[in-house]
Structure formats: C-alpha cells, structure tokens
Amino acid sequence: MPEPRHLGNEGEDRAADHLISLGWTLVRRRAKTRSGEIDLVALDGSVVVFVEVKRRRGGEAPEWSVTPAKQDRLKRAAEEYLFEAGMTEAQVRFDVIAIHGEAIRHLRDAFR
C-alpha cells in the first residue's frame, strides 16, 4: 500500500497537470508559511489562486475534509504568502481540487 505522503504527491501532480491544461501558470508547489502549507499556488490570468488538493481512494468525497478550521488556516497561510511575495494587493481566490479514484473535481472559488 502506498504511503499517504506518496498519494498526496501524486494527487498534487495530477492537480498541477490539470491547472496547466487550463492554461494557468503554476507559481509554486508546497508553499510553506508559519500558518501551514499551501498545496499549489497558480495564476488564473491575473488572479492568484491558492489550491487545496484532497485525494481519496474510497469513502466520502475528499472535498468534505476542507473544514472551516482548515479554510481558516489556508487563509492565514495565503495572507503570509502574499505579504512575503509583496503581493498584498493581488486579487485572490481559493479553489479545491478533489481527486476521488480517477475522477478530478475542480471547485472554483470554494471559499472566501
């Protein structure tokens, strides 16, 4: 059975490929801040998109694991990332990419 981190890396690879296929620019993978890690940072035109990737092989829909507490951590991490990158005025969005088996669901503007 593959290690959970290995599954996560494979999920992030698939999510990154999905975003690139949409014509987006992948800016950063696994961006670390004091508040936590951001799976993917991408540009959808001029919009900075912070992407949380969730992968499950079975069971419930992976996006359900992006709880309000997780959303708050991601928002704090995004604020820190933007500050460090000198992009505090950027237009921002939070997306979730849920990978369930072979299916990929891209939830745009999943939370604010």
N, C-alpha and C positions, 0 to 999 in steps of 0.2 A: 504494500500500500504506500503511495507517495506521501512524503512529508507534507504537513499543512503549508509550510512556507513555500515549498516547491509548487503546490497547487496555486497559491496566491501569485507567485511569479508568473506562472503560465496564464493565469487569468489576466494579470496586468499586461502581458504580452499581447493577448488577444484583444483586450480593450484598446491598447495603443494602436494596433493594426486597424481596428475599426475606426478610430478617430482619424487616422491618416487617410483611410479610404474615403472619408468625408471631405477631404481637402483641408483638414485642420493642421495646425502646426503644433507638434509636440514640443513643449518647452522643457519639461523636467519630469523625471520619474522618481518616486520615493523622496520627495522633498521633506527634509526633517526640520522641525522647529521645536521650540521648548514645549509647545502645547500638543505636539504629536506629529505624525507623518501624514503627508498628503500623497495618495497613490499616484495621481497624474495631474500635471498642470499643462493646459493646452490653450491655444488661441483659436477661437471660432471667429474669424475676421479680427476685429479689434477687441473682442470680449475675452477676458481672462476667465477660463473655465477650470474650476477645481473639481476633479473627478474622483469619486469614491468607487472602487471596484469591489464587488462582492461576488464570490463564486461558491456554488454548492453543487454537489453531485446528485443529491437527492433531498427529500424533505421539503420544507417550506421555501417560499420564494426568497431568494437571497436579499432582495432589497428591504425586506422587513427587518433585517438586522441593523439598518441605519436608523437607530433610535434617536429621539430628541437629544439625549445626552451625547451621542456620537456626533450629531449635527452641530451641537454647540462647540465640541472640541475641534471639529473641522473648520468652523467659522473663526475660532481663535487662531488656529494654525494658519489659515488663509490671511488673516489680518497681519500676523507676524511676517509671513512670506512677502506680502505686498510692501510692508514697511521696509524690510531688508532689501528688496529689489528696487526701492524708490518708485513704486507704482501705486501710491496711496489713492490716486485719483482715477484709477482704472475702473472700467465697467466690469462687473464680476458676476459670475453665475456658478451655481453648484449643480453638477449632474451626478447621477448614479448609473453605473453600468453593472447590470446584474447578469451573471453568467450561470445558467442552470442547465447542466448537461452540456449539450452542444448549442443551445439557444442563447442569443445575446439580446438583452433588452436595454435600450438606452433611454433613460428617463431624464429628459432635459429640464432644467430649472426645477429640480426635485425638491428643493427647499431654499429658503432665503435666510 
